[in-house]
Amino acid sequence: MRITYDPEADALYIAFGEGPATVEEVAPGVALDWDGEGRLLGIEILDASRRLSDPKSLSRLLLEALPVWEKAGA
């Protein structure tokens, strides 16, 4: 997973994968990217600093309780 924030565009993107995508706007300024198999590739949030309860959270990232697994054959 990759999380990026572009302060000039005020756009937050959470990527779960890569590849060709179909974009579905689920709310004004919020879009989901789907691959051809129906898997979620990413989430885009425009005007991100206005939408968050704490805009300063865009300058820090907290990872909490993430599962850790080993790749098969590793």
N, C-alpha and C positions, 0 to 999 in steps of 0.2 A: 504494500500500500504506500502511496506517495501523496503527501498533502502539500499543496503550493498555494501561496497567496501573492497576488500582484497588487501592490498598494496603489499604483497609478490607475488601474482599472477597478480597484476595490472588488476584486473577484477571487473567490476561494474555490479551489478544485481539489476534490478527494478522488484519487485514481486507484481503482482496484485491479485494473488490467489495461491492456493496450490493444489497438486494432480498429478496424472499421466499426463505426457505431451509428446507431439510429438514435436521434435525440428526441426526448419526450419532455416538453415543458409541463411540469406538474403544478406550478404556481408562477405568478409573475416573478421573473428573475431567478427561478430555480428550475434546473434541468437535470434529467437523468440520461446517461448514455448507456445504451444496451448493445450487446453484440448480437450476431445473427442467431445465436442459440438461446437468447433470452436471459443472458447473464449480465448483471450490472457491471459496467466498466468504470463508471465515474459519476460524480455528483458535482454540478457547478452551481455556485451561489453568487449572484451579482449583488452589488451594494452590500457586501458582507458586513462591513462595519456598522451599518444601520440596523442590520437584522439581528445582531448578537446582543445579548443583554450586557456583555462586558466587551466592548470593542478592543480593549487592551489584550484580550485573549489571543488576538491574531499575532501578537509578538512573542507568544510562548506556546509550547506544546507539551501536554502532559499525557504520557502513555500509562495506562493503568489496567492491570489485570488482563493483559493480552496473552492468549494461549501460545505456547511455544511447541512446535512440533518439528520432527526431523523429516527431511525429504526421503522418500522411499529409495532404498539402495545406497543411502549415504553412510 
